[in-house]
Amino acid sequence: MITKKELRARVLLIVVCLAVGLYCLYTMDKSYDPLARYPYTTDENREILLKYFDSDDIDYLVNQHISPDTTVTTNDSIMY
């Protein structure tokens, strides 16, 4: 049978592991680059994409594999 001291130690270990895991997820989410999975991104068009598109638009571009040539032109404007 588990004593109260052992039970408290186990619960404390679980709580500490949970807290460390949540902190790691929070830290990774804070520094997440939404264009990390977008294979067409260059330094030139990255700033334009981040300037004009919100996170839903960027997710759509990434999931549909849309080339920036379709959405970004060289004069810093968006084509629809």
N, C-alpha and C positions, 0 to 999 in steps of 0.2 A: 504494500500500500504506500502511496505517495504521501509524504508529510507536507504540512502547510508550508514549510520553508522551501522544499523542493518545488512545490506548485507555484509559489511566488517567483522563484528563480526562473522557472520555465515561462511563465507569463511575461516576466520582465524581459527575457531574451526575445520572445516573439514581438513584443512591443518595440524594442530597440531595433530589431531587424526590419520591422514594418516602417519605422520612422526613417531609417537609413535608406530604404528602398524608395519611399515617397520623396525624400530629399533628392535622390539621384534622378528620379523621373522629372521633378520640378526643374532641376538644373539643366538637364538635357533639353527640356521643352523650351526653356528660356533662350537657349542659344541655337534653336532649330533654324536651319536655312530652308525656306520653302522652295527654293529653286535647286536644291541639292540633287533631286532625281530628274531634273530637266536636262537632257543631254545636249541641247542646242544653245545653252547659255554661254555667252562670252562676257568679258568685262564690259564691253561696249553696250550690249543690250540688257545686261542684268539691272543696271540702274533705271533704265527706261521701264522695264517690266515691273520693278518694285514701285516705281513712281505712279504708274497709271493703273495697275491692276490690284485688286484686293485679293485676299487669300482664297476666296472661292474661284475667282478667275484663274489664279495661278494653279490651283488644284485641277481645274478643267484642262488647262494647257498641258500639264504634266500627264494626266490620265489619258488624254486623247492624242498625245505625241504631236502636237501642232507646232510646226516650225515657226520661229520668230519672223521669218520672211513674210509669213501670212499676216502677222499682227503688228510688227514693228517696221517702220521705215527709217531711213537714215536721217530724215529731217526732224526727228524726235516727235513724231505724231503717230497716232494710232489709226490703223485702217480697220474698218468693220465690214 
